[in-house]
Amino acid sequence: MAPHYVTIDAPLGIDGTELRGINDFGEFVGEYYGPGDVGQGFADIRGQFAAINDPLAVKGTDVWGVNNRGEVVGTYYEASGRAQGFVEDNGVYTTISNPLAANCIALGVNDEGAVVGKYYDAAGAEHGFVDLNGRFAAINDPLGVEGSEAIGINDFGEIVGNYHDANGVEHGYVERCGRFTSVNDPLGAKGTVAVGLNNRDEIVGYYIDSSGHQHGFVDFHGHFATIDDPVAARGTEAIGVNDRGTIIGHYGDSSKVAHGFRLTGFV
């Protein structure tokens, strides 16, 4: 099957659409931007767009992940601007209580309900985390002297994310049973960001080339392939991949507006 790109724009996303998470049924979540560049989280379930708004949100709701049970994870913002993670299941919102810090940004969820994300400690340092039924553990790549974040998790508990080195450059990683392996696209002269993975060990993300341009990638056991949406004018970011090999993300057009895409037949 030849690679096939489809552009996906939320009906109300007049100022842009970003796709962020996808499950094995092809249901996806993301964010669109309306008038004034105001962000709005959404889920697309069987072709029906629905807004995701945590009732405790005062300054907006971000949405990042969805699993095969239809559970959606994201972050809402209080009046003070403090971030709090949540899980949404059939319209019921549950706040993720982080015992490690007063803030929580939820970014991914697997079919066991394990949630990953990041938080900032009292000194402002960034740390990844995994939460399984209220049991929290920090995720810190030992090379991340300037911080780490956890973004995606598969059903085997393998985690992908990023760390910042001493120069502030981003590098991807995959963590398996406590062992961290760096994910660096060989073309990523100015950094690599790992965002999603599936149960087939396929990792997606994006890299920044020597000219500062962003390109999506898929990595399978160290073999990298570049993803560039053919209508992109200002970069491509691959954000999620399901077990069927469907990849989602977003690209920028010549007017700097983001558009979501779905890619099939690439892996």
Secondary structure, 3 states (H helix, E strand, C coil): CCCEEEEECCCCCCCCEEEEEECCCCCEEEEEECHHHCEEEEEEECCEEEECCCCCCCCCEEEEEECCCCCEEEEEECCCCCEEEEEEECCEEEECCCCCCCCCEEEEECCCCCEEEEEECCCCCEEEEEEECCEEEEECCCCCCCCEEEEEECCCCCEEEEEECCCCCEEEEEEECCEEEEECCCCCCCCEEEEEECCCCEEEEEEECCCCCEEEEEEECCEEEEECCCCCCCCEEEEEECCCCCEEEEEECCCCCEEEEEEECCC
